[in-house]
Amino acid sequence: VFWRLFLFYFLSLTFIGLLVPYNHPNLMGSSNASASPFVIAIKSGGIKVLPSIFNAVILISVISVGNSAVYGCSRTIQSLGAQGLGPEILAYVDQKGRPLAGLFMAAVFGLLCFLSAYKDKDEVFNWLLSVSGLATIFSWFNIGLCHLRFRMALKVQGRSTDELVFTAAPGVYGSIYSMCLLILVLGVQFWVALFPLGSSKADAKHFFQNYLGAVVILVFYVGHKLVYRNWRIYVPLKEIDLDTGRRETDLEMIKHEMEEEELQLKAMPIYKRLWNYWC
């Protein structure tokens, strides 16, 4: 993961920053394929065939993203139905393991792409984006919170991290740090959404276009509580189920293998240890 992020994101964007001027006219408000900074860099280098090849790569990548989005969305919908958090029909899976109801629902929402032909498509896109704009922040905050409470539950129930196959390197402090940082981002985003940059007056339209995701999450949360009459805010640490759904693993064998790997690592030269650490 580290090398993939470094090579395909950090390194490639560094090269693009060196090759493409920040004020290039094709970057400013252009929505066609030629607006890609990669294509601009290739054209500036005088390579005639490569831009078309790169546009084909972009098209295939977009199709791949759409395919993975439909896959993830349909399985999430099926899981909601299986857990009783949605209509029972959503939990249906055919003999080949396909969640047909989830696929159909994902495809129906996919029809919203035809709104790109609407005259006010920019306005529509801004409102659709506002619904999901903060979803990533809330998702990662919940991940950090779940990890923190999981580790706290282990401690309260008298269990050790030695029984875990993997433990996060920064431990609970990494989760606490990420949660605090995400709360800061949400706070700053709230202020900027309410009072747009360059304006001292509150703007309701601008606020909801930038913070509607938080409102949607709050409405669904309160709606769930009202429908299911579940007024429990959280599960006490002593009652958290730490075993259901876990894979059955031979912890003793795993510990033995890890000890052997550690001994082999200590016997290696320092450059090999650094290479193994980063790879």
N, C-alpha and C positions, 0 to 999 in steps of 0.2 A: 504494500500500500504506500509506503514511504517513497519508494523509487518511482512508482507510477505517478504520484502527485508531483514529485519533483520534476520528472522528465516531461510529462504531458501538460502540466499547468505552469509551474514556476519558470522552468527553463524556456518553454515555448513562448510564454508571455513576455519574458525578458527579451528574447529575440525580436518579437513583434514590436516591443517598445523602442528598440534600436532601429528598426527598419521602416516603421510607419510614422510619419509626422502626426502629432496630436491634432493639427488643424487641417488634415487632409479633407478635401471637399466631399469625397465619397463616404466619409464617416458621419457627416452631419445630416441626420434625419433621413438617410437613405434606407429603404427597407428591402432592396433586392439583394441577390446573392453577391453582387460585386461589392457590397458594403462590408463583407467579411474582411477583417484586417489581414487575415492570411492570404486571401486572394489579392488584396491591394499590394502586399509585400511581394507576391509572386509577379504581378504585373509590373511593378516598379523595377524588378530585376530583369525584365525583358524576356521572361520565359513564356512562350506562347501556348503550349499545350497544357501545362500543369494547372492553370486556373480552372479549366473545365473538369479535369480529373478531381481537383480538390472540391469543386462544387458537387460532384457526384458522391464524394466521400461524405460531405455535409448532409446530402439528401439521405444517404443510407443511415447516417448517424441519427437523423431526425426520426426515421422509420423505426430504428432500434429503440429510441427513447419512447416513442409511442407504444411500441409493443410491450416494453417493460412496464410502462405506466398502466396499460390495460391489465397486464398480468397482476401487478400489485394491487390495483383497485378492485378487481374481481375477487381476489382471495381475501382481501380485507372485508368486503361486503359479505362474502360467504361466512367468514369468521363471526361477524356481527350477528348473522342469522343463527349460527350454531350456538352462540352464547345466549340467545334469547334477547339480544339487544336490538333486534329488528324483526321484520315479518319472517315467519317460518319458511316461506318459499325461497328466501335468499340462501338458506342453508342447503338447498338441493344440489347434489353432485351426481352426474351421470356415471355410467359404468366405466368410462374412460378417465374419470377423475376430473372432469371439467365442471366448474361451477357455472352452469348455464345462466341462471338468474343473475348472478354477479356480472357475467360477461355482457348480458343484455343491458343491464343497468349502466355499465361503464360505456357501452356503445351509444346509448341514448344521450348521455351527457356529452359524448364526443361529438354529437351533432351540433353542439354550440359553436364549433369551428366555422360553420357556415355564416355566423354573424360577422365574419371578416368581410363579407360582401355588403354589409349594411352601411348606409351613408354615415352614421355616427359610430363607426366601428371603434374608433379610439376611445370614445366615452364608455362604450360597452366593455372594452378590454380593461380599462382602468377599474371599473366596478367589479369585474370578475377577478381581477388580480387582487383587489382589496380583500376579497373573501379568504384567499389563501396566503396573503402576504406575510402574516405573522405565524403561520402554521409551523414552520420550521423551528422558530424560536420556542414556541410552546412545547413542541415535540422533544427537543433536546433538553429543555428544563425538566420535563417529566422523566426523561431517561436518567438525568442526574439525581433527581429526587428518588426514583425507584432504587437506584444503586446505593444511595445513602441509607435509605430505610432498610434495604436488604442487609447491608453490613451491620447496621444497628440491631436488626432482628437476630442476626447470627450471635452477636455479643450477648444480648439479653437472654437468649435461649441456651446459653452456655456452649455454643458450638464455635469451631475455629475455621479460619480461612484455609487451613491445611487440607480440608476435605474438598476444596474447589480445584478444578483443573486449571483455571485461569484466574488471576487476580490483576486488577488494574494497577499499573505501575505507580501512579500518584495516589492511589488509595482513595479514601473518602474526601481527602483535601482537594483532589482534582475535581470531584463532583461539586463540592461546596464553592470552589472558585468559579466553575462554569455557571452555576446557578446564580451567583451574585452578579457575574458579568452579564448574564441574560436579563436579569431584573433591571440592571442599569440600562441596557439597550431598550427594553420595553418602556422604561420611564422617559428616556430621551425621545424615543419615537412618539410617545404620547404627547409630549410637549411640542415637538415639531409638527405633528399632525394637527394639533389644536391651534397653534399659532404658526402659520407658514413662515418660512424664512423671508425676511424683508417686510413683514407685516406685524403690527402690534395688536391687531384685532383677531378675535377667534373666528374661525371659518368652519361652519358645520359641515358643508359639503366636502371640503378638503380633509376634515377630520375623519369622516366616515370612509372616504376613498383611501385613506392610509391606515385606518385602525378598525375597519369593519370586521376583520378576522377575530379580534378579541371579543367583539360583541356577539358574533356568531357562536364562538366557543361558549361564552357565558349563557346564551339562550339555550343551547343544546344541553349544557350541564344542568341548568335549572329545570328545563323541560324533562330531562331524564328523572330527576328527583321527584317531580310532580306526578309523572306517569307511573313510576314503579314504587312510589311511596318509600323510597329508601333514603332516610334522612341521616344515615351514618356518613360522617365526613371522612373518617379514616379508620383503618384497622389497627388495633393495638399491636405493638411489636411482639408481644408474647403469643398472639393469635395468628401471626403471619405464617402461611404454609410455605415452607422452604423446600419441600420435596416433590410435590406434584408436578409432573411434567419434566423432571430432570432425567437426563440420560443415565442409564446404569453403567457405571465405569468402575474399573478395578483401580482404586486409588493407590493401593500399595504398589502395584505394578507401575503406575504412572510416576509415583515418587521415586521408585528405583531407577526408571529410565531417566528422569530428570537429574538424579544424582550422578549417573554415569555420564550424561551430557556435560554436566558441570565439571567433572574431573577431566574429561577430554578437552574441554575448553581451556582449563587452566594449563594444560600441557602444551597448548598451541602458542606460537609466537604472537606478539602483541598486535601485529598488523592483521593476522588472521582473526584474532578476537574482535578487533574493530570492524573487520569486514562482516563477520557473522552477526555482530550487534546491529549494524545498519541494514543488513539484508535479511 
